[in-house]
Amino acid sequence: MADRVTAIRNLIAAQPGRSHSTADYLQRVCQTAARTLSASGTGISMLTDNGVRGVCAASDPHSERIEELQFVLGEGPCIDAFDSRRPVLIPDLAHDAAARWPMYGPAAHDSGVRAVFAFPLQMGAARLGVLDVFRDHPGALSADQLSDAMTFADLTLEALLDQHEATSDVDTDDGVADAVGYRAELFQAQGMVMVQIGGTLSEAMARMRAYAYAEGRGLGDVARDVVARRLQFDRDRP
């Protein structure tokens, strides 16, 4: 097992990178995991108990959109894996996801996803996010692939914990922090929309998600427009 962990570390290190930042490392983790696990793509999202939620790395732009789709729709394997603290393994999205995720399942299938596997990033009571693995063909992970996926999740958690320790006392420009900023901006937009529609926070988020889905936009882009006052919702329609 130790030899395999070392081998995976070496595969990640051999992946070309643009910098030595944690964000760049996580992207290399995603790209290496996609190849190693015979996946069409992978994504890493940060989720915490205090409400931080956002995509922080993906193997490619298409996988990033599929990863973000879960936050737009408010459901999906990433969210379930985080809430349950257990991996969510869906070898056939067409057969296994319709009842579980009535919005995410069809939307992911339309985007070419046929199987998805989500692995929580956790140590003891601490939870930091989820690693998602997407396939464009149905089929379960083999025993070796399942073991490798958990190793990728462990290395991702290790990198996030190291980054948290490194930035706890000093400011640093690391792209992982973008997910925190993303969520803060989302909360601000949610509060603004709540006032605009005269509703609750949940209703405000539902309106923003519905608008993002209908317009084919990311939830973060919609939140940014709301905060910048380029987009306003009223009681009847945006």
C-alpha positions in Angstrom: 0.0 0.0 0.0 2.8 2.4 0.9 4.5 1.7 -2.5 1.2 2.5 -4.3 0.9 5.8 -2.4 4.4 6.7 -3.4 3.7 5.8 -7.0 0.6 8.0 -7.1 2.6 10.9 -5.5 5.2 10.5 -8.2 2.5 10.5 -10.9 1.1 13.7 -9.6 4.6 15.3 -9.3 5.3 14.3 -12.9 2.2 16.1 -14.2 3.1 19.5 -15.7 2.2 22.5 -13.5 2.3 26.2 -13.7 3.2 27.0 -10.2 3.8 25.5 -6.7 0.5 26.7 -5.3 -2.0 24.4 -3.6 -4.6 25.2 -6.3 -2.2 24.1 -9.1 -1.3 20.9 -7.1 -5.0 20.1 -6.8 -5.6 20.5 -10.5 -2.7 18.1 -11.1 -4.3 15.7 -8.7 -7.5 15.8 -10.7 -5.8 15.3 -14.0 -3.7 12.4 -12.7 -6.8 10.8 -11.0 -8.7 11.0 -14.3 -6.1 9.1 -16.2 -5.4 6.6 -13.4 -9.0 5.8 -12.8 -10.0 5.6 -16.5 -12.3 8.6 -15.9 -13.6 11.2 -18.3 -12.9 13.8 -15.6 -12.7 14.6 -11.9 -13.4 17.5 -9.6 -12.6 18.7 -6.1 -15.1 20.8 -4.1 -14.6 22.4 -0.7 -17.5 21.9 1.7 -17.3 22.7 5.4 -19.7 22.6 8.3 -19.8 26.4 8.5 -21.3 26.8 5.0 -18.3 27.1 2.7 -19.2 25.4 -0.6 -17.5 25.8 -4.0 -15.4 24.1 -6.7 -11.7 24.5 -6.2 -10.2 22.3 -8.9 -11.1 20.1 -11.8 -9.3 18.1 -14.5 -10.9 20.1 -17.3 -13.4 22.8 -17.9 -16.2 20.4 -18.8 -15.8 18.5 -15.5 -15.7 21.8 -13.6 -19.1 22.7 -15.0 -20.5 19.3 -14.0 -19.0 19.7 -10.6 -20.6 23.2 -10.2 -23.9 21.9 -11.4 -24.4 20.2 -8.0 -24.3 23.6 -6.3 -26.5 25.2 -8.8 -29.2 22.5 -8.3 -28.5 21.9 -4.7 -28.2 18.1 -5.0 -25.8 15.5 -6.2 -23.2 12.9 -5.2 -20.8 15.5 -3.8 -23.4 16.9 -1.4 -24.6 13.4 -0.4 -21.0 12.1 0.2 -20.3 15.2 2.4 -23.5 14.9 4.4 -23.3 11.1 4.9 -19.5 11.0 5.5 -19.4 8.0 3.2 -18.4 7.4 -0.5 -21.3 7.6 -3.0 -20.7 5.1 -5.8 -23.1 5.3 -8.8 -21.9 2.9 -11.6 -24.9 3.6 -13.8 -26.3 7.1 -13.6 -29.2 6.4 -15.9 -30.6 3.6 -13.6 -29.5 4.7 -10.2 -29.8 8.5 -10.0 -33.3 9.5 -11.2 -35.1 9.1 -7.9 -32.2 10.2 -5.8 -31.3 13.4 -7.7 -34.3 14.3 -9.9 -32.6 17.4 -11.3 -28.9 16.6 -11.1 -29.2 13.1 -12.5 -30.8 14.0 -15.9 -28.7 17.2 -16.2 -25.4 15.3 -15.6 -26.5 12.5 -18.0 -27.3 15.1 -20.7 -23.7 16.4 -20.2 -22.3 13.0 -21.0 -21.8 11.5 -17.5 -22.7 7.9 -17.2 -21.2 7.0 -13.8 -20.0 9.1 -10.9 -18.1 8.3 -7.7 -17.8 10.8 -4.8 -15.2 10.4 -2.0 -15.5 12.7 1.2 -12.3 14.4 2.3 -12.3 13.9 6.0 -10.2 13.1 9.0 -12.0 12.3 12.2 -14.7 14.9 12.8 -13.1 17.3 10.3 -14.6 17.5 6.8 -13.2 19.7 4.1 -14.8 18.6 0.9 -15.3 15.9 -1.7 -13.4 14.4 -4.6 -15.7 13.5 -7.5 -14.9 11.0 -10.3 -16.9 11.1 -13.5 -17.0 8.5 -16.3 -18.6 8.8 -19.8 -19.4 5.1 -19.7 -21.3 3.0 -17.0 -19.4 0.5 -14.9 -18.1 0.1 -11.3 -14.6 0.9 -10.2 -12.4 -2.1 -9.8 -11.0 -2.9 -6.4 -7.6 -1.4 -7.4 -9.3 1.7 -8.8 -11.4 2.1 -5.6 -8.2 1.9 -3.5 -6.5 4.4 -5.8 -9.4 6.8 -5.6 -9.3 6.8 -1.8 -5.5 7.4 -2.0 -6.2 10.5 -4.3 -8.8 11.6 -1.7 -6.3 11.2 1.1 -3.6 13.2 -0.8 -6.2 15.9 -1.5 -7.1 16.2 2.1 -3.4 16.3 3.1 -2.8 19.2 0.7 -5.9 21.1 2.0 -4.8 20.7 5.6 -1.2 21.8 4.7 -2.6 24.8 2.9 -4.8 25.7 5.9 -1.9 25.4 8.3 0.4 27.5 6.1 -2.2 30.3 5.8 -3.5 30.4 9.3 -1.0 33.0 10.4 0.0 34.8 7.2 -1.8 36.0 4.1 -1.1 34.2 0.8 -2.3 34.3 -2.7 -3.5 30.8 -3.3 -6.4 29.8 -5.5 -7.9 27.4 -3.0 -9.0 30.5 -1.1 -11.2 31.4 -4.1 -13.8 28.8 -3.0 -14.1 30.6 0.3 -14.5 33.9 -1.5 -17.0 32.3 -3.8 -19.2 31.3 -0.9 -18.9 34.6 0.8 -20.1 36.3 -2.4 -22.9 33.8 -2.7 -24.1 34.6 0.8 -24.0 38.3 0.1 -26.0 37.8 -3.1 -28.5 35.5 -1.3 -29.2 38.2 1.3 -29.6 40.9 -1.4 -32.1 38.7 -3.4 -34.0 37.9 -0.2 -34.6 41.6 0.3 -35.5 42.1 -3.4 -38.1 39.3 -3.5 -39.4 39.8 0.1 -38.9 36.2 0.9 -36.6 33.8 2.9 -33.0 32.9 2.4 -34.0 29.5 1.1 -36.4 31.1 -1.4 -33.7 33.5 -2.5 -31.2 30.7 -3.2 -33.9 28.8 -5.1 -34.6 31.8 -7.3 -30.8 32.2 -8.0 -30.4 28.5 -8.8 -33.4 28.5 -11.1 -32.1 31.5 -12.9 -28.6 30.0 -13.3 -30.1 26.7 -14.6 -32.5 28.4 -17.0 -29.7 30.7 -18.4 -27.1 28.0 -18.5 -24.8 30.0 -16.2 -22.7 29.2 -13.2 -24.2 30.0 -9.8 -21.1 32.0 -9.0 -21.5 34.2 -12.1 -25.1 34.9 -11.1 -24.1 35.8 -7.5 -21.3 38.1 -8.9 -23.9 40.0 -11.1 -26.3 40.4 -8.1 -23.5 41.8 -5.9 -22.4 44.1 -8.6 -26.1 45.2 -9.1 -26.0 44.1 -12.8 -28.9 41.6 -12.0 -31.9 42.2 -9.8 -34.8 39.9 -8.9 -38.3 41.1 -8.0 -41.3 39.3 -6.5 -42.4 37.9 -9.8 -39.4 37.3 -12.0 -35.6 38.3 -12.4 
